Each structure stands twice: as structure tokens, then as C-alpha cells.
Amino acid sequence: SYVLTQPPSVSVAPGQTARITCGGNNIGSKSVHWYQQKPGQAPVLVVYDDGDRPSGIPERFSGSNSGSTATLTISRVEAGDEADYYCQVWDSSSDHVVFGGGTKLTVL
Amino acid sequence: EVQLLESGGGLVQPGGSLRLSCAASGFTFSSYAMSWVRQAPGKGLEWVSVISNSGGTTFYADSVKGRFTISRDNSKDTLYLQMNSLRVEDTAVYHCAKAWAVAGRLDSWGQGTLVTVSS
């Protein structure tokens, strides 16, 4: 089965740039979606199809995807960005939705 | 505004059954695929199942295949998850989510309903 690998945690100071990676075999050939989940809340889609943003999501959130790694980039990080972030793809070989293990973003 | 409201969770013994519901509003329910995603306490997101807009296509995670059944009633704007032969490891908050397509992004999520499997 297809596996997505994320670092368990990323720390960044306010105002700096956070980069959260999502590794997978030839992930560059798939569409990657990213979700933000704050404690006690439902996940929220923040980036879809590698780098598009839903309406209402700040331009500070962006994404890229190439080769074996997809990346969610959060510019000018704010305290309110502290959350768990999950990447997700569709694995067409198994007809399964696949989530990464999640990355906890800590704002120092 | 899209709203998804799950219900039907609760405490059930191992081997028991439960049916979850997800009432949808704020969008044309019959036009979109729908998915169930669960999250065990303190753990990450785990996809459970997806159903096409018509209900004619369904897929399941290996961990629930043969025990869970996803279905929908487009006349009632409601999604269901019938869970049989429940195991302790099925304990989780179950979220329903609106899907852009069966293979697409999950663009709106409900708050979830807690299912606890314990003797």
C-alpha cells in the first residue's frame, strides 16, 4: 500500500517560514492535499491539488510537489498557525485515500 | 454555508453494531461524493470509506472492509456508516467529509461523533 511520510514535528519562530514535507514514492505524479487541524476541531483544507488555496485561506499558505516530496510552506508564521498538518493523496492502485501521519507545527 | 452534522456515536461492546449518520446542508448533496474519516484518541487521521455521488461506487480501507458499509440517501441529504463486528481498535471520532470527487480532496468536514468500543 502507498505510504506518505511526514516529520512528526516542526518548530518555527513567529514571522519565519515553516516548511512541512510529505514524502511518497513518485508523489510528484499525484495531486496532494493539505489539512490543518487545531485541537478539538475538525480538519480544514488549506491547500489542494499541490498548490491551490480554497477561498478564505491566507496567501501565506502555499504548496509544491515534485519527485518524491510534496511541501506545504507557511510564510510569516503566526501563533494561530500552531496545529497538526496532514498531507493526503488518492492511491489509484488500491482505490484508497491515504493520509500522512501528521506534523505538529509549534510556533516558538 | 456547508454544514455536516454527524450523529449516532456512543459506547458499544466488542462485536456489536452501530450506525452513524451525517446530515448535510448548504450544498447540493446529490452532486458530491462523501467520505468517512476517523481519528483514534491522540492519533492521526485514518480514512475509512468513500461513496460516489450516486452511491454506485464505494471503496473501503482494508481495516474495515467486510465489516463497515457506507451508504447515502440523496432524498434526505444524509450519509450513513453501518458498523458491524466492532473492535476495540475502532474506537475513534468519526468525521464525515464532503469530497470533490471519489478520488478528490475533502473540502468540508463535520465535527465528528465519538465511537467507543469497550467491554
Interface residues (C-beta under 8 A of the other chain):
Chain A: S1 S31 H33 Y35 Q37 Q41 A42 P43 V44 L45 Y48 D49 P54 D84 Y86 Q88 W90 S92 D95 H96 V97 V98 F99 G100 G101 G102
Chain B: S35 V37 G44 L45 E46 W47 V50 F59 A61 D62 H95 W100 A103 G104 R105 L106 D107 S108 W109 G110 Q111 G112
